[in-house]
């Protein structure tokens, strides 16, 4: 449900990650301030200087009474801000809406909830104040035994390694970088681990190339892991790719780009509220919203928390 909320949302706390998008965050600072000032918004802007700083700033902003906390960066920055908002909410410190300005690489969360990609349009969306209440995912395991929240999705296996490889590419941004990383990963990671997957009590034992658990629709700036997903339907969408050959992976990549992979015999897709993935043989590399969960994990437990956060998005026509 989209709601007009501009009259209620007055104070904006902008958290800018200067290293997002290979430095695009730092270069966008002046333009962000110019746009927000022209729009007459009451805002404060802070820059992050270390990992998890955005989460700490977001939680403090809620406690200070800001109405909107804006992540100016990529999916990783948005993930940290989301975790800060959830921490404040669960601690009973209050709530704030989430805004996003796209200055990162993939911007997959923004795509999934209907936030404009262009910076000027994103700033205008903040001023318009149209909100959408979305679900939030929570994953426990790996390097986060106490859990981490996610807004877009968790990738386990092949797509996690693709993300790790993309981080090493210094001269490519966005989808091009992820595509090159995917091609490299084919030759680094093609031995599918043996896993046990439990989806709402339904258990499967199989070798999987990849398990993607999505609240949004897209990963890697252009791979449609769950083309039919909606972030406000009270469920997580999953896409499981069973073991295939290297040639089979090459054949699957174009299908993921189009979102037509469900027709492939190695792919199974569906929805669930609670999903558990355990390594029977081999380890689990995994990420949440592009941020590393683990490189060789043993098990991960995921669940959906319905209707948790109001997100400022575009108008109804921009809704995916």
Buried (B, 14 or more C-beta within 10 A) or exposed (E): EBEEBEEEBEBBBBBBBBBBBBEBBBEBBEBBBEBBEEBEBEBEBBBBEEEEBBBBBBBBBBEEEBBBBBBBBBBBBBBBBBBBBBBBBEEEBBBBBBBBBBBBBBBBBBBBBBBBEEBBBBBBBBBBBBBBBBBBBBBBBBEBEEBBBBBBBBBBBBBBBBBBBBEEBEEBBBBBBBBBBBBBBBEEBBEBBBBBBBBEEEEEEBBBBBBBBBBBBBBBBBBBBBBEBBBBBEBBBBBBBBBBEEEBBEEBBEBBBEBEBBEBEBBBBBBBBEBBBBBEEBBBBBBBBBBBBBBEBEBBBBBBBEEBBBBBBBBEEBEB
